[in-house]
Amino acid sequence: MKASRIIKLMGIALFFAFQVSAQQQRMDNKQMRQLERVAANYEASGKYNDALQLYQRLWDRAPDNIGYYRGVKDNLIRQKQFNEAVLTVKKMIGIRPEPFVEADLGEVYYIANQEDQAFREWNAILERQKNNPAAFQAVANVMVANRLVDEAIEVYKKGRELISSRDIFVLELANLYHSKLDYLNATEMYIEYLRYKPDRFSFVESQIGRLAKNIEEWQPIAKIIQKQIARDSENTQWRKLLASLYMQFAEYELAFQQYEYIDGHEDKSNDRKRKRWGQELFRFGQSALQDGAFEYAEKAFRLVIERYPDSAVVPDAMVGMAEATERQRKYGEAFRIYTDVVNTYPQRDQTRQAYFRIGDIQLNVLHQPDDARKTYLKILDQFSVGNDSYFARFKIAQCDIRRGDIAEAKRSYQQVILSRESSDEIKAQATFYQSLVDFWQGDFQLALKKLNTISAVNTVQDHERGLFVNDALELFMFINEHQKDSTALRSFARAELFIEQNKLDSALTKLYSLKAQSPPSSLIDVALFQIGHVEFSIGNYQKSMSAYNEIIDTFPQSIYCDMAQQAIGNVYEQGFGDIPKAIDAYEKVLINYPNSMLIEDIRRKIRELELVGS
């Protein structure tokens, strides 16, 4: 009985002792984390000796902790206490005799300008552990950290010779060649890496794309991929890689040839996969469409439809082909294909897309607002759920404005605003369109009142459709800036309404009258900008260019100058078809307006035109 009680008391004592020990351990860990943060702050502020003292205390308490050890070593090196740093590394080697610690000894010697000793240490590691990949990795990492990239490459190459593993150090070598801008060797290694890691295609595609940054470099890279195709012709991923490179440099004909080959050599023996046939061609078509290579997008989509009429991608391929032809201004053919989509796939999402596009062609190309209105109404009849029904209502209101029935358009917007089902974003968009109509009608105060409510909308799901928030802010600022000259602002607003209604002659009359106003209005530069836009749209390219040049010459401080210079480039490109002069004009944006928000778009445009002209 007594013995039992003693054992019980001992158990309780041990329990409490354990609890106290655990609590003390938690306190110690917390204190050590705090000390580590303080040490890191000392390092960041250049107080290396203070950091060294704290790391030394931490390392004394946790001798096998690599972070604390490195804190001691690094801060000794920073203070050029190299002998102490050597002793520190040797002490850690005694605790953890691992390659990544041993390699630190060579680093200390190298930083201390004892390069021969450094390489003796590193070579000794590799000699002792010639079959250990970690040894080669550790030495190469230290070399790279000290900018010995060529030497690190040689270490990895030696490791590949000694260690019987074909895929070892392939990615490391590829990345090092890449860092040296050795594009050809980097490409060779990335290709070899892909051979062993076929699931990393997207990564390798991205890396090779980064390598081929200019026209001088991509063609030798293409030749390397072509050689790989010759060695491994059955593997279509090499052709995909080559096609991706071609597309990066707008060589869409060459890229299309690769995808046509890939499609023609896919295994078609499994009939159960029939629904997936043509996917590679379809993806190429999507990429070409997104990149603006509409001719090749059309060819790809058409080939999918012709070869695989039962494929699941055909409905989307039809919509894609219609959009590609539309973007090439082959409106009649696009209209026919969209109509085929509607007739072939009723009640499907592709039909909804087709209706929107048919309506847009009727409204903006054929200038048939009555027919466009009927088309948009079909969306409401057949697809009454979701935001697209509201976007259809917006389109119907646009048709009403084009027809001159502005009151009906305003009622449509108000219905959306009052709808319980419409989201805050949709209500805000309807409010913006209402305020735009108020502006056109000259009721500037009402427009400002409505625009002021839109600034609260800051969550827009669809980027393209969410641009109305920026448009609303611009209109708000524009009215505030020019409302003191209400007569001129009213004339400009009326011209804007005429443009919206496609009454371009009436718009030009208003704009030229505003330009000639005496005394001059603060709206002359923006009136000139709109004159340039309207004259271009009706094919008067010289008058369009004159208007843009007048902004630059007469109003050099205008916020429209960079846009006017960009527009001059567009006139040369799209109007006159003079690519060299277009490039010259675009380059003037870079030279004369280096702080313009258009810079990135302009650089991209110049690059595209240079590739077209090469």
C-alpha positions, 0 to 999 in steps of 0.5 A: 500500500505504502509502496503504491502511494510512493510510486503514485507520488513519484509519477505526479512529480515526474509529470509536473517536472515534464510540464515545467520542462516543456514550458521552459522549452517553449519559452526558450524557443520563443526567446531564440526566435526573438533573438534571431529577428533582432540579429537579422535586423542588425544585419539589414542595418549593417551592424554586423558585429552586433548581429555576430554576437547574437548569432554566436549566442544562438549557435552555442545553444543550438550547435547543429542549426545551420541558420545560426552557424551561417549567421556567425560565418557570414558576419565574420566574413563581412568584418574580414575576420577570415581566420575566425570564419575558417575555424567556425566552418571547421567546427561545424564540419565536426558537428555536421560533416556534410558537403554543403558545410564543407563547401563553405570552407572553400568559400571563406578562402575564396573571399579572403583572396586565397583562390588556390586554397579555395579550389583545393578544398572544393576539388578535395570534396569532389574527389572524396565524394565523386559519386555523391550528387550532393557534393557536386551540387554543394560546390557548384552552388557556392561557386555560383553564389560567388559569381564563378558561373563558368567554374560551376558549369565545369563542376556539373559537367564533371558530375555528369561524367562520374555519376551514372545518371543521364538526367542529373544536373541537366536543369542546373546546366540549362539555367546557368547557360541561360544566366550567361546568355549562352542561348544555344547551349541553354537550348540544348540542355532545356531540350535534354531536360524535356526528354527526361521530364516530358511533363515539364513542357510548359516550363521549357516552352517558357524558358526557350521563349525567354531565350529567343528575345530578338530576331538574331537569336531565335533562328539558331534556336529553331535549328536546334529544335529542328535537329531534335525533331529529326532525331525523335520524329515520333515525339510531337512535343518537339514540333509544338515547341518549334511552333511556339517559337515560330508564333513568338516571332509571328511566323504563323505560316511555319507554326501552322505547318507544324500543327498541321503535321501534328494533327495529321500524325495523331493516333486516330485508331481509338474511335472513343476519342473521336470527340477530342480529335482536332484539339491541337489545331483548335488550340493553335487557332485560339492562340493565333486569334488572340495574337491577331494572326486572323488569317491563320486562325481562320485556316486552323479553325476551318481545317478542324471543322472540315476534318473532324465534324463530330469533334466536341470542339467544332462549335467553338471552332465555328465561332472562332472561324467567324470571329477570325473572318470578321476581324479580317473585315470579311463581314459577309462571310462572318455573318454567314458562319455566325448564322450557321452557328445559330441554326446548328446549335440552338440554345447553346452558349455558342449561339449566344455568342453568335447573336451578339456578334451578328447584332454588332455587325448589323449595328456597326458595319451594316448600320441597320439598328432595327435589325440589330435590335431584333437580334439582341432581343433574341438573346433576351428570349432564349438566354434570359439568365445571367449578366448577358441578358443585361448586356443585351439590354445595353445593346438594345438601348444602343440601337435605340440611340442609333435610331434616335429614340433616346427616351426609350434607351434611357428607360431601358437603362432605368429598368436595369437599375431598378431590377432586383436581380441585377448586381451592383456592377451592372447597375453601375454600368447602366448608370454610366450609360445614362450619364453618357446620354445626359452628357450628350443632351447637355445636362451636365449637372445630372451627368455629374451627379450620376457619375459620382455614384459610380466611383464606389464600384471597385470589384469588376469581374470581367476586365473588358466589360469593367472598363466602364469604370475608367470611362466614367471617371474620365467623363467626370473629370472631362465635364468638370474641366470644361463645364465653365465653357458650357456653350462649347461643351454642349457643342462638343457633346452634341458632336459626340452624340452624332458620332454615336448615331453614325451621323458623321457629316453632322459631327464634323460640322459641329467639330470644325465649327468648335475648332474655328470658334473665337475666342478659342475654346479649351476644347480645341485639342479634343475637338481636333482629336475627334476630327482626326478619328472621324475623318479616318473612319470615312477614309479621309486619311490626309485630313485625319493626319492633319488634325493630329499634327495640328494638336502636336504643333499647336498644343504641345502641352495637350494631354492628347499629344501622345495619343495623336502621335500614336494615331498618326502611326495608325493612319500610316499603318492602317490607312496608307499601308506604309509600314516604315513610316508607321514605325517612324511615327510610333517611335516618336511616341517613345522619343517625345513622350517617354512618360506616356502610358502608351509606351508598352503598347507602342513598343509591342506595336513596333515589334509586331511591325518589324517582324511583319517587315522582316 
